[in-house]
Amino acid sequence: MAYTASSLIRIGGGSGQALWYYSSADSIADANTAGYFNDAANILNLNDIIITITSTGGTPVLTHAYVNANNGSVVDITNGVVITNTDGD
């Protein structure tokens, strides 16, 4: 699949950094591939944080990642830290 601009929502920020929310049926492996967020190169800044909700086989995956490269046309985000689901009841 591909990046969907309407799914990237700025939550807040200041001093040149922002916090974003992104939801997609794509896997986190797709979303953290260099180039996935290229269409957002004009709004994503280096070190912006992105909270992603992606999917792996229909199971939602929550990840915290950040923009580690943006040369104005090619954007790359880190692999991120997956927030695991532990519900023991």
VENWODA-V517482 format. One line per field, one symbol per residue. psi: psi as a letter, one per 30 degrees, with the letter a starting at -180 (. if undefined). Layout:
psi = ???
This chain:
psi = alkjeffjkkeaalhfllklkkklflleeeegkkfegefgeffklkgkkkjkjakjhfkkkkkklljfkjgfekkkllflkkjljjjf.
